[in-house]
Amino acid sequence: MIDLNADLGEGFGRWTLTDDDALLSVVTSANVACGFHAGDPSVMRRVCDLAAERGVRIGAQVSYRDLAGFGRRAMDVPGEELAAETAYQIGALRVFAQAAGADVAYVKPHGALYNRTVHDAEQAAAVVAGVTLAGGGLPVLGLPGSRLLAAAAEAGLTPVPEAFADRAYTPEGTLVPRRRENAVVTDEDTVVRRAVAFAVDGAVRAVDGTTVTVAARSLCVHGDTPGAALIAARVRAALESAGVEVGAFA
């Protein structure tokens, strides 16, 4: 069984990016922007209402405080401040999740913070400290072998490894930085094939042609990719055709 997650609620005011309604008909877990890279109270509330209505797990997608850069710019935030900001974002989303009759089920960093916590032990520990401060013993979603998942395990939280159907991989099993060419896989057929390979074979072909082992419990399809809802639907159909059960991990 594998979980299918997507980044949702990435709008702000009159500006929208993700097709939340369509994606929530396909995915099993929703990484909801908590206001630091995208999202505002109205957006967060609407996504939580829809997710709860459709039985989709609600996850807090925490980020550096970077609305202008969509959370994708490198930042150097002191550990105590990052822990507090992580807890703050989880708490904000929890209000709307509980009002919808659900709750925050897990935490996933976004963008630059996600990539930073792959190798940076201090930033990873700060995120985990924020999750602990927010309470509830929430699972943490991250890259296999990352400092983040190691810190989560050390803190007694459940580490949940994930793979990306629409992102290119390095031979080391990390994501190719977005500033590099072909970092995002845009061909729909390729995304679908990779998704099935992750779930069935636990592997992906890296940019140098080598095969990288990726043991994942959750599979991400980015919500801001053009046609994301249709791609996610194709991915889910292909997984189920391959005999893979699609279900939430939390």
DRENROVO-711383 format. One record per residue: x, y, z negated of N, C-alpha, C in turn; residue number from 0. Coordinates in Angstrom, 3 decimals. Layout:
DRENROVO-711383
<atom <X Y Z> <X Y Z> <X Y Z> NUM>,
...
This chain:
DRENROVO-711383
<atom <0.837 -1.203 0.000> <0.000 0.000 0.000> <0.866 1.244 0.000> 0>,
<atom <0.431 2.262 0.721> <1.168 3.511 0.750> <0.196 4.687 0.665> 1>,
<atom <0.652 5.727 0.006> <-0.115 6.959 -0.130> <0.165 7.849 1.071> 2>,
<atom <-0.829 8.643 1.461> <-0.654 9.596 2.552> <-0.919 10.992 1.990> 3>,
<atom <0.135 11.834 1.973> <-0.018 13.164 1.394> <0.241 14.261 2.421> 4>,
<atom <-0.310 15.440 2.148> <-0.093 16.599 3.011> <-0.099 17.856 2.151> 5>,
<atom <0.604 18.885 2.630> <0.644 20.179 1.950> <-0.612 20.960 2.338> 6>,
<atom <-1.378 21.364 1.334> <-2.653 22.038 1.586> <-2.745 23.342 0.796> 7>,
<atom <-3.762 24.127 1.122> <-3.970 25.384 0.415> <-2.924 26.433 0.734> 8>,
<atom <-2.251 26.275 1.867> <-1.185 27.214 2.206> <-1.741 28.413 2.982> 9>,
<atom <-2.628 29.136 2.299> <-3.176 30.371 2.832> <-3.035 31.452 1.786> 10>,
<atom <-3.462 32.651 2.126> <-3.396 33.741 1.158> <-4.326 34.850 1.639> 11>,
<atom <-5.354 35.143 0.829> <-6.310 36.165 1.248> <-7.011 35.759 2.532> 12>,
<atom <-6.975 36.647 3.525> <-7.634 36.376 4.808> <-6.768 35.532 5.733> 13>,
<atom <-5.516 35.270 5.328> <-4.587 34.517 6.173> <-4.672 33.033 5.832> 14>,
<atom <-4.815 32.188 6.860> <-4.878 30.743 6.646> <-3.843 30.044 7.527> 15>,
<atom <-3.389 28.914 7.061> <-2.397 28.139 7.802> <-2.827 26.691 7.969> 16>,
<atom <-3.192 26.043 6.871> <-3.516 24.620 6.927> <-5.014 24.389 7.117> 17>,
<atom <-5.356 23.323 7.850> <-6.754 22.943 8.065> <-7.158 22.027 6.915> 18>,
<atom <-7.421 22.646 5.770> <-7.654 21.883 4.551> <-8.846 20.937 4.671> 19>,
<atom <-9.934 21.417 5.240> <-11.147 20.606 5.329> <-10.895 19.329 6.130> 20>,
<atom <-10.255 19.452 7.274> <-10.005 18.279 8.120> <-8.998 17.332 7.482> 21>,
<atom <-7.943 17.869 6.910> <-6.910 17.015 6.311> <-7.439 16.261 5.099> 22>,
<atom <-8.335 16.885 4.351> <-8.876 16.218 3.170> <-9.826 15.077 3.520> 23>,
<atom <-10.123 14.922 4.793> <-10.904 13.774 5.243> <-10.007 12.595 5.609> 24>,
<atom <-8.688 12.823 5.559> <-7.745 11.799 5.993> <-6.777 11.376 4.892> 25>,
<atom <-6.173 12.351 4.204> <-5.122 12.049 3.239> <-5.694 11.496 1.945> 26>,
<atom <-4.822 10.886 1.149> <-5.221 10.377 -0.164> <-4.692 11.237 -1.299> 27>,
<atom <-3.703 12.093 -0.997> <-3.159 13.013 -1.991> <-2.928 14.377 -1.350> 28>,
<atom <-3.281 15.436 -2.079> <-3.150 16.796 -1.565> <-2.150 17.585 -2.402> 29>,
<atom <-1.062 18.016 -1.757> <-0.076 18.863 -2.427> <-0.565 20.305 -2.297> 30>,
<atom <-1.129 20.845 -3.356> <-1.805 22.142 -3.284> <-0.858 23.269 -3.699> 31>,
<atom <-0.696 24.246 -2.820> <0.134 25.413 -3.115> <-0.426 26.139 -4.332> 32>,
<atom <0.467 26.542 -5.226> <0.051 27.101 -6.522> <0.278 28.596 -6.648> 33>,
<atom <0.426 29.298 -5.528> <0.514 30.741 -5.572> <1.897 31.333 -5.447> 34>,
<atom <2.946 30.518 -5.520> <4.302 31.067 -5.474> <4.882 31.109 -4.064> 35>,
<atom <4.513 30.147 -3.221> <4.949 30.208 -1.812> <3.758 30.462 -0.886> 36>,
<atom <2.584 30.145 -1.373> <1.319 30.350 -0.650> <0.211 30.047 -1.636> 37>,
<atom <-1.022 30.321 -1.202> <-2.154 30.038 -2.064> <-2.507 31.209 -2.966> 38>,
<atom <-3.777 31.375 -3.232> <-4.255 32.353 -4.207> <-5.386 31.688 -4.983> 39>,
<atom <-5.920 32.312 -6.019> <-6.945 31.641 -6.829> <-8.133 31.117 -6.028> 40>,
<atom <-8.607 31.898 -5.061> <-9.757 31.451 -4.281> <-9.420 30.233 -3.430> 41>,
<atom <-8.246 30.253 -2.815> <-7.809 29.121 -1.994> <-7.626 27.879 -2.858> 42>,
<atom <-6.966 28.039 -4.002> <-6.728 26.910 -4.898> <-8.044 26.298 -5.362> 43>,
<atom <-8.994 27.158 -5.709> <-10.283 26.648 -6.174> <-11.005 25.884 -5.077> 44>,
<atom <-11.013 26.436 -3.878> <-11.718 25.791 -2.766> <-11.116 24.425 -2.442> 45>,
<atom <-9.791 24.349 -2.405> <-9.141 23.073 -2.086> <-9.408 22.044 -3.183> 46>,
<atom <-9.346 22.466 -4.437> <-9.616 21.531 -5.530> <-11.046 21.019 -5.473> 47>,
<atom <-11.998 21.904 -5.163> <-13.395 21.483 -5.048> <-13.560 20.427 -3.955> 48>,
<atom <-12.948 20.683 -2.795> <-13.061 19.740 -1.676> <-12.368 18.418 -1.993> 49>,
<atom <-11.173 18.506 -2.596> <-10.419 17.293 -2.917> <-11.186 16.427 -3.913> 50>,
<atom <-11.722 17.049 -4.942> <-12.480 16.295 -5.950> <-13.714 15.652 -5.335> 51>,
<atom <-14.374 16.384 -4.467> <-15.575 15.877 -3.806> <-15.288 14.645 -2.964> 52>,
<atom <-14.092 14.593 -2.380> <-13.753 13.496 -1.470> <-12.844 12.438 -2.097> 53>,
<atom <-12.589 12.566 -3.382> <-11.792 11.561 -4.071> <-10.315 11.603 -3.749> 54>,
<atom <-9.825 12.756 -3.303> <-8.407 12.930 -2.989> <-7.672 13.424 -4.231> 55>,
<atom <-6.532 12.807 -4.550> <-5.766 13.216 -5.721> <-5.178 14.614 -5.508> 56>,
<atom <-5.175 15.405 -6.564> <-4.686 16.779 -6.510> <-3.293 16.855 -7.113> 57>,
<atom <-2.339 17.335 -6.320> <-0.972 17.493 -6.804> <-0.569 18.954 -6.795> 58>,
<atom <0.221 19.370 -7.777> <0.712 20.742 -7.842> <1.985 20.856 -7.012> 59>,
<atom <1.925 21.634 -5.942> <3.123 21.849 -5.136> <3.801 23.130 -5.623> 60>,
<atom <4.753 22.942 -6.511> <5.432 24.073 -7.156> <6.576 24.569 -6.281> 61>,
<atom <6.890 25.854 -6.417> <7.860 26.473 -5.516> <8.637 27.565 -6.232> 62>,
<atom <9.730 27.975 -5.598> <10.356 29.219 -6.007> <9.357 30.344 -5.765> 63>,
<atom <9.502 31.445 -6.496> <8.620 32.603 -6.313> <9.046 33.335 -5.038> 64>,
<atom <8.433 32.962 -3.909> <8.907 33.456 -2.606> <7.768 33.473 -1.592> 65>,
<atom <6.776 34.331 -1.814> <5.665 34.431 -0.873> <6.128 34.896 0.505> 66>,
<atom <7.028 35.876 0.527> <7.459 36.435 1.809> <8.205 35.411 2.651> 67>,
<atom <8.938 34.516 2.011> <9.717 33.521 2.738> <9.081 32.153 2.770> 68>,
<atom <7.808 32.055 2.322> <7.086 30.789 2.313> <7.817 29.716 1.498> 69>,
<atom <8.589 30.161 0.523> <9.270 29.213 -0.347> <10.399 28.454 0.308> 70>,
<atom <10.838 28.926 1.476> <11.879 28.195 2.206> <13.242 28.876 2.154> 71>,
<atom <13.351 29.953 1.367> <14.635 30.631 1.235> <15.366 30.155 -0.010> 72>,
<atom <16.674 29.994 0.119> <17.479 29.548 -1.015> <17.454 30.603 -2.113> 73>,
<atom <17.237 30.181 -3.339> <17.213 31.077 -4.482> <17.983 30.436 -5.625> 74>,
<atom <18.443 31.272 -6.538> <19.195 30.778 -7.699> <18.473 31.246 -8.949> 75>,
<atom <17.574 30.429 -9.458> <16.747 30.786 -10.604> <17.285 30.103 -11.856> 76>,
<atom <17.507 30.849 -12.929> <17.978 30.238 -14.180> <17.052 29.109 -14.633> 77>,
<atom <17.639 28.096 -15.253> <16.887 26.903 -15.612> <15.666 27.158 -16.470> 78>,
<atom <15.799 27.969 -17.522> <14.667 28.226 -18.404> <13.541 28.944 -17.666> 79>,
<atom <13.914 29.860 -16.783> <12.916 30.584 -16.007> <12.209 29.649 -15.029> 80>,
<atom <12.973 28.776 -14.373> <12.378 27.845 -13.423> <11.449 26.865 -14.122> 81>,
<atom <11.831 26.407 -15.313> <10.968 25.501 -16.068> <9.649 26.177 -16.417> 82>,
<atom <9.735 27.436 -16.858> <8.521 28.171 -17.219> <7.636 28.409 -15.998> 83>,
<atom <8.258 28.745 -14.871> <7.483 29.009 -13.658> <6.842 27.735 -13.117> 84>,
<atom <7.526 26.620 -13.278> <6.950 25.335 -12.871> <5.722 25.014 -13.709> 85>,
<atom <5.843 25.161 -15.029> <4.709 24.903 -15.918> <3.559 25.857 -15.632> 86>,
<atom <3.888 27.105 -15.353> <2.872 28.129 -15.041> <2.050 27.732 -13.820> 87>,
<atom <2.723 27.263 -12.780> <2.023 26.877 -11.558> <1.124 25.663 -11.780> 88>,
<atom <1.636 24.694 -12.537> <0.831 23.506 -12.829> <-0.410 23.901 -13.623> 89>,
<atom <-0.211 24.770 -14.620> <-1.330 25.202 -15.445> <-2.395 25.936 -14.651> 90>,
<atom <-1.950 26.781 -13.723> <-2.901 27.525 -12.904> <-3.758 26.584 -12.057> 91>,
<atom <-3.122 25.605 -11.442> <-3.869 24.665 -10.610> <-4.770 23.782 -11.451> 92>,
<atom <-4.307 23.434 -12.648> <-5.082 22.547 -13.514> <-6.449 23.150 -13.857> 93>,
<atom <-6.503 24.462 -14.031> <-7.773 25.119 -14.331> <-8.806 24.810 -13.256> 94>,
<atom <-8.394 24.953 -11.990> <-9.330 24.742 -10.882> <-9.616 23.264 -10.660> 95>,
<atom <-8.607 22.417 -10.876> <-8.826 20.975 -10.731> <-9.835 20.479 -11.762> 96>,
<atom <-9.680 20.913 -13.002> <-10.595 20.471 -14.053> <-11.990 21.049 -13.860> 97>,
<atom <-12.067 22.270 -13.364> <-13.378 22.866 -13.088> <-14.118 22.087 -12.009> 98>,
<atom <-13.349 21.432 -11.131> <-13.946 20.635 -10.057> <-14.262 19.211 -10.505> 99>,
<atom <-13.967 18.901 -11.768> <-14.237 17.570 -12.281> <-13.096 16.590 -12.073> 100>,
<atom <-11.917 17.108 -11.748> <-10.738 16.259 -11.536> <-9.607 16.772 -12.441> 101>,
<atom <-8.378 16.553 -12.055> <-7.225 17.078 -12.793> <-6.014 17.037 -11.884> 102>,
<atom <-4.962 17.699 -12.281> <-3.700 17.599 -11.554> <-3.126 16.211 -11.818> 103>,
<atom <-2.814 15.482 -10.755> <-2.408 14.083 -10.889> <-0.902 13.871 -10.738> 104>,
<atom <-0.211 14.840 -10.151> <1.235 14.709 -9.945> <1.814 16.069 -9.572> 105>,
<atom <3.130 16.128 -9.453> <3.825 17.369 -9.104> <4.811 17.088 -7.980> 106>,
<atom <4.873 18.010 -7.013> <5.849 17.910 -5.928> <6.427 19.301 -5.646> 107>,
<atom <7.744 19.457 -5.697> <8.332 20.743 -5.315> <8.153 21.000 -3.815> 108>,
<atom <8.222 22.270 -3.462> <8.046 22.678 -2.072> <9.328 23.282 -1.508> 109>,
<atom <9.534 23.092 -0.212> <10.535 23.828 0.544> <11.939 23.832 -0.026> 110>,
<atom <12.460 25.049 -0.257> <13.840 25.196 -0.724> <14.048 24.539 -2.083> 111>,
<atom <13.028 24.578 -2.936> <13.152 23.949 -4.249> <13.231 22.435 -4.104> 112>,
<atom <12.440 21.877 -3.221> <12.480 20.427 -2.971> <13.884 20.010 -2.530> 113>,
<atom <14.420 20.735 -1.552> <15.738 20.383 -1.027> <16.846 20.619 -2.055> 114>,
<atom <16.713 21.674 -2.851> <17.728 21.974 -3.860> <17.807 20.862 -4.905> 115>,
<atom <16.650 20.332 -5.294> <16.638 19.321 -6.344> <17.076 17.940 -5.871> 116>,
<atom <17.375 17.816 -4.595> <17.941 16.551 -4.116> <19.336 16.362 -4.689> 117>,
<atom <20.133 17.457 -4.726> <21.534 17.366 -5.153> <21.856 18.142 -6.426> 118>,
<atom <21.059 19.133 -6.774> <21.358 20.013 -7.900> <20.725 19.471 -9.182> 119>,
<atom <21.560 18.929 -10.061> <21.054 18.298 -11.288> <20.409 19.311 -12.226> 120>,
<atom <20.948 20.529 -12.284> <20.412 21.531 -13.195> <19.028 22.014 -12.759> 121>,
<atom <18.875 22.282 -11.466> <17.571 22.713 -10.973> <16.550 21.573 -11.071> 122>,
<atom <17.008 20.357 -10.828> <16.112 19.204 -10.954> <15.640 19.052 -12.395> 123>,
<atom <16.577 19.194 -13.342> <16.220 19.076 -14.758> <15.256 20.181 -15.173> 124>,
<atom <15.412 21.372 -14.599> <14.527 22.488 -14.928> <13.110 22.219 -14.447> 125>,
<atom <12.978 21.675 -13.246> <11.641 21.333 -12.737> <10.991 20.288 -13.639> 126>,
<atom <11.738 19.278 -13.986> <11.207 18.222 -14.860> <10.850 18.791 -16.227> 127>,
<atom <11.664 19.711 -16.736> <11.346 20.349 -18.017> <10.033 21.111 -17.916> 128>,
<atom <9.793 21.733 -16.761> <8.530 22.443 -16.555> <7.343 21.494 -16.505> 129>,
<atom <7.537 20.359 -15.868> <6.468 19.352 -15.809> <6.142 18.861 -17.219> 130>,
<atom <7.179 18.618 -18.006> <6.990 18.166 -19.383> <6.300 19.241 -20.213> 131>,
<atom <6.712 20.496 -20.018> <6.106 21.608 -20.749> <4.623 21.735 -20.438> 132>,
<atom <4.247 21.471 -19.191> <2.843 21.573 -18.788> <1.993 20.465 -19.393> 133>,
<atom <2.624 19.373 -19.828> <1.907 18.278 -20.482> <1.264 17.318 -19.507> 134>,
<atom <0.841 16.196 -20.031> <0.134 15.208 -19.229> <0.996 14.109 -18.662> 135>,
<atom <2.329 14.218 -18.813> <3.204 13.156 -18.308> <3.026 12.881 -16.838> 136>,
<atom <2.967 13.936 -16.020> <2.642 13.787 -14.603> <3.758 13.126 -13.799> 137>,
<atom <3.406 12.255 -12.853> <4.402 11.701 -11.926> <5.024 12.817 -11.090> 138>,
<atom <6.247 12.574 -10.625> <6.963 13.560 -9.817> <7.294 12.951 -8.464> 139>,
<atom <6.890 13.642 -7.417> <7.097 13.176 -6.044> <8.365 13.811 -5.488> 140>,
<atom <9.252 13.001 -4.896> <10.497 13.542 -4.366> <11.205 12.580 -3.446> 141>,
<atom <12.361 13.012 -2.956> <13.141 12.216 -2.012> <13.820 11.046 -2.727> 142>,
<atom <13.793 9.851 -2.135> <14.477 8.706 -2.752> <15.950 9.015 -3.005> 143>,
<atom <16.433 8.651 -4.183> <17.827 8.873 -4.527> <18.149 10.286 -4.965> 144>,
<atom <17.151 11.132 -5.091> <17.390 12.527 -5.457> <17.648 12.689 -6.948> 145>,
<atom <18.286 13.814 -7.279> <18.484 14.174 -8.677> <17.141 14.381 -9.367> 146>,
<atom <16.180 14.868 -8.606> <14.860 15.128 -9.170> <14.224 13.852 -9.699> 147>,
<atom <14.218 12.806 -8.885> <13.596 11.557 -9.327> <14.376 10.923 -10.473> 148>,
<atom <15.698 11.083 -10.458> <16.506 10.565 -11.566> <16.183 11.300 -12.859> 149>,
<atom <16.030 12.623 -12.773> <15.699 13.418 -13.960> <14.315 13.070 -14.473> 150>,
<atom <13.385 12.837 -13.549> <12.029 12.468 -13.953> <12.038 11.144 -14.716> 151>,
<atom <12.777 10.177 -14.205> <12.856 8.878 -14.867> <13.488 9.007 -16.254> 152>,
<atom <14.534 9.817 -16.351> <15.203 10.015 -17.636> <14.280 10.664 -18.664> 153>,
<atom <13.344 11.478 -18.180> <12.421 12.165 -19.078> <11.184 11.327 -19.395> 154>,
<atom <11.136 10.120 -18.861> <10.005 9.252 -19.124> <8.819 9.478 -18.212> 155>,
<atom <9.029 10.271 -17.140> <7.978 10.492 -16.158> <8.109 9.462 -15.037> 156>,
<atom <7.063 9.278 -14.273> <7.089 8.314 -13.173> <7.648 8.965 -11.921> 157>,
<atom <8.793 8.483 -11.414> <9.326 9.018 -10.159> <8.658 8.326 -8.975> 158>,
<atom <8.191 9.117 -8.012> <7.511 8.558 -6.849> <8.276 8.951 -5.593> 159>,
<atom <8.976 8.007 -4.955> <9.743 8.325 -3.745> <8.831 8.496 -2.540> 160>,
<atom <9.149 9.477 -1.697> <8.339 9.711 -0.508> <9.194 9.806 0.746> 161>,
<atom <8.534 9.615 1.872> <9.175 9.728 3.182> <8.397 10.746 4.008> 162>,
<atom <9.054 11.256 5.065> <8.443 12.273 5.913> <8.348 11.764 7.344> 163>,
<atom <7.126 11.576 7.799> <6.930 11.061 9.149> <7.344 12.065 10.210> 164>,
<atom <7.290 13.357 9.873> <7.533 14.391 10.881> <8.801 15.216 10.640> 165>,
<atom <9.748 14.674 9.876> <11.016 15.360 9.661> <12.178 14.449 10.052> 166>,
<atom <13.210 15.054 10.653> <14.396 14.297 11.048> <15.261 14.002 9.819> 167>,
<atom <15.936 12.863 9.858> <16.774 12.419 8.741> <18.254 12.413 9.120> 168>,
<atom <19.097 12.711 8.136> <20.542 12.589 8.297> <20.933 11.134 8.029> 169>,
<atom <22.153 10.723 8.386> <22.588 9.358 8.093> <22.634 9.064 6.589> 170>,
<atom <22.682 10.124 5.774> <22.725 9.947 4.316> <21.343 9.776 3.707> 171>,
<atom <20.301 9.871 4.534> <18.953 9.698 4.029> <18.295 10.966 3.525> 172>,
<atom <18.910 12.122 3.808> <18.315 13.394 3.444> <17.668 14.031 4.673> 173>,
<atom <16.890 15.073 4.453> <16.211 15.740 5.559> <17.155 16.702 6.280> 174>,
<atom <17.068 16.728 7.596> <17.842 17.689 8.375> <17.310 19.087 8.057> 175>,
<atom <18.173 20.039 7.694> <17.708 21.389 7.356> <16.887 21.999 8.488> 176>,
<atom <15.848 22.725 8.128> <14.951 23.318 9.126> <15.656 24.314 10.048> 177>,
<atom <16.742 24.885 9.596> <17.445 25.850 10.455> <18.151 25.177 11.628> 178>,
<atom <18.281 23.852 11.573> <18.914 23.128 12.662> <17.889 22.698 13.699> 179>,
<atom <18.346 22.585 14.929> <17.466 22.195 16.024> <16.937 20.778 15.817> 180>,
<atom <15.680 20.567 16.185> <15.032 19.250 16.110> <14.898 18.723 14.681> 181>,
<atom <14.850 19.625 13.705> <14.660 19.204 12.314> <13.246 18.681 12.086> 182>,
<atom <12.299 19.183 12.880> <10.906 18.749 12.778> <10.564 17.892 13.990> 183>,
<atom <9.986 16.730 13.745> <9.566 15.832 14.824> <8.178 16.268 15.277> 184>,
<atom <8.050 16.693 16.525> <6.785 17.237 17.015> <6.010 16.289 17.932> 185>,
<atom <6.683 15.284 18.480> <5.989 14.347 19.364> <5.080 13.440 18.544> 186>,
<atom <3.784 13.471 18.839> <2.811 12.737 18.028> <3.056 11.233 18.019> 187>,
<atom <3.361 10.660 19.163> <3.596 9.218 19.230> <4.793 8.819 18.366> 188>,
<atom <5.826 9.660 18.360> <7.011 9.375 17.554> <6.685 9.445 16.073> 189>,
<atom <5.902 10.443 15.685> <5.500 10.573 14.282> <4.737 9.334 13.835> 190>,
<atom <3.831 8.860 14.663> <3.033 7.688 14.312> <3.914 6.448 14.189> 191>,
<atom <4.824 6.259 15.129> <5.731 5.100 15.070> <6.595 5.144 13.821> 192>,
<atom <7.102 6.310 13.497> <7.951 6.449 12.309> <7.161 6.153 11.033> 193>,
<atom <5.920 6.601 10.988> <5.090 6.359 9.810> <4.924 4.867 9.561> 194>,
<atom <4.644 4.115 10.610> <4.480 2.670 10.476> <5.801 2.012 10.077> 195>,
<atom <6.902 2.490 10.644> <8.222 1.933 10.303> <8.541 2.159 8.832> 196>,
<atom <8.211 3.336 8.311> <8.435 3.599 6.883> <7.661 2.611 6.030> 197>,
<atom <6.389 2.419 6.360> <5.523 1.587 5.540> <5.817 0.095 5.665> 198>,
<atom <6.151 -0.347 6.880> <6.339 -1.785 7.132> <7.795 -2.215 6.938> 199>,
<atom <8.717 -1.419 7.472> <10.129 -1.804 7.451> <10.943 -1.076 6.381> 200>,
<atom <10.409 0.009 5.845> <11.158 0.787 4.864> <12.396 1.408 5.461> 201>,
<atom <12.308 1.861 6.700> <13.489 2.388 7.373> <13.103 3.436 8.402> 202>,
<atom <14.109 4.250 8.811> <13.912 5.266 9.834> <15.220 5.434 10.594> 203>,
<atom <15.118 5.859 11.846> <16.305 6.112 12.643> <16.775 7.535 12.390> 204>,
<atom <18.027 7.692 11.987> <18.600 9.002 11.702> <18.982 9.706 13.005> 205>,
<atom <19.381 10.974 12.885> <19.691 11.772 14.073> <20.896 11.238 14.840> 206>,
<atom <21.769 10.461 14.180> <22.931 9.908 14.876> <22.663 8.520 15.453> 207>,
<atom <21.401 8.068 15.330> <21.036 6.775 15.894> <21.122 5.615 14.932> 208>,
<atom <21.696 5.823 13.760> <21.793 4.746 12.777> <20.456 4.558 12.062> 209>,
<atom <20.293 3.407 11.450> <19.073 3.111 10.702> <19.307 3.369 9.223> 210>,
<atom <18.410 4.139 8.617> <18.516 4.496 7.207> <17.378 3.837 6.440> 211>,
<atom <17.708 3.192 5.330> <16.693 2.576 4.481> <16.013 3.648 3.640> 212>,
<atom <14.687 3.671 3.674> <13.909 4.643 2.893> <12.753 3.889 2.236> 213>,
<atom <12.899 3.613 0.949> <11.850 2.922 0.213> <10.894 3.962 -0.352> 214>,
<atom <9.719 4.100 0.236> <8.789 5.171 -0.144> <7.447 4.614 -0.605> 215>,
<atom <6.874 5.282 -1.591> <5.533 4.947 -2.055> <4.491 5.899 -1.483> 216>,
<atom <4.977 7.051 -0.978> <4.081 8.032 -0.393> <4.674 8.539 0.907> 217>,
<atom <3.808 8.886 1.840> <4.227 9.338 3.163> <3.626 10.716 3.415> 218>,
<atom <4.481 11.686 3.766> <4.036 13.062 3.963> <3.900 13.408 5.441> 219>,
<atom <2.775 14.050 5.760> <2.581 14.673 7.063> <2.335 16.149 6.792> 220>,
<atom <3.204 17.013 7.291> <3.108 18.433 6.956> <1.815 19.065 7.477> 221>,
<atom <1.143 19.785 6.589> <-0.117 20.399 6.943> <0.007 21.605 7.837> 222>,
<atom <1.220 22.202 7.911> <1.392 23.405 8.731> <1.864 23.090 10.151> 223>,
<atom <1.961 21.812 10.480> <2.315 21.419 11.844> <1.091 21.600 12.751> 224>,
<atom <1.255 22.167 13.949> <0.112 22.292 14.865> <-0.548 20.932 15.106> 225>,
<atom <-1.869 20.889 14.969> <-2.590 19.630 15.160> <-2.388 18.642 14.035> 226>,
<atom <-2.047 19.132 12.845> <-1.703 18.250 11.721> <-2.821 17.275 11.371> 227>,
<atom <-4.058 17.730 11.397> <-5.166 16.854 11.018> <-5.316 15.681 11.981> 228>,
<atom <-5.175 15.944 13.272> <-5.266 14.871 14.257> <-4.092 13.906 14.129> 229>,
<atom <-2.900 14.457 13.867> <-1.727 13.603 13.681> <-1.920 12.718 12.463> 230>,
<atom <-2.384 13.307 11.366> <-2.599 12.534 10.145> <-3.626 11.430 10.366> 231>,
<atom <-4.674 11.734 11.131> <-5.692 10.723 11.414> <-5.101 9.576 12.226> 232>,
<atom <-4.265 9.906 13.193> <-3.615 8.867 13.994> <-2.662 8.031 13.131> 233>,
<atom <-1.954 8.697 12.243> <-1.033 7.989 11.351> <-1.799 7.007 10.469> 234>,
<atom <-2.888 7.462 9.888> <-3.657 6.580 9.011> <-4.233 5.394 9.779> 235>,
<atom <-4.746 5.658 10.958> <-5.306 4.573 11.766> <-4.230 3.557 12.133> 236>,
<atom <-3.042 4.041 12.476> <-1.949 3.141 12.844> <-1.479 2.318 11.647> 237>,
<atom <-1.427 2.937 10.479> <-1.030 2.211 9.278> <-2.023 1.091 8.970> 238>,
<atom <-3.291 1.418 9.034> <-4.314 0.420 8.733> <-4.328 -0.695 9.787> 239>,
<atom <-4.056 -0.338 11.047> <-3.975 -1.359 12.096> <-2.797 -2.297 11.880> 240>,
<atom <-1.755 -1.779 11.223> <-0.566 -2.580 10.948> <-0.709 -3.396 9.656> 241>,
<atom <-1.891 -3.322 9.046> <-2.132 -4.092 7.831> <-1.691 -3.414 6.557> 242>,
<atom <-1.424 -2.120 6.641> <-0.986 -1.361 5.477> <-2.205 -0.717 4.817> 243>,
<atom <-2.386 -0.945 3.522> <-3.471 -0.295 2.796> <-3.052 1.122 2.437> 244>,
<atom <-3.901 2.076 2.748> <-3.603 3.478 2.446> <-4.377 3.859 1.187> 245>,
<atom <-3.638 4.219 0.134> <-4.281 4.551 -1.138> <-3.383 5.421 -1.991> 246>,
<atom <-3.981 6.207 -2.853> <-3.238 7.134 -3.712> <-2.365 6.379 -4.718> 247>,
<atom <-1.230 6.971 -5.067> <-0.332 6.350 -6.045> <-0.713 6.761 -7.470> 248>,
<atom <-1.447 7.838 -7.620> <-1.775 8.349 -8.956> <-3.261 8.158 -9.263> 249>,
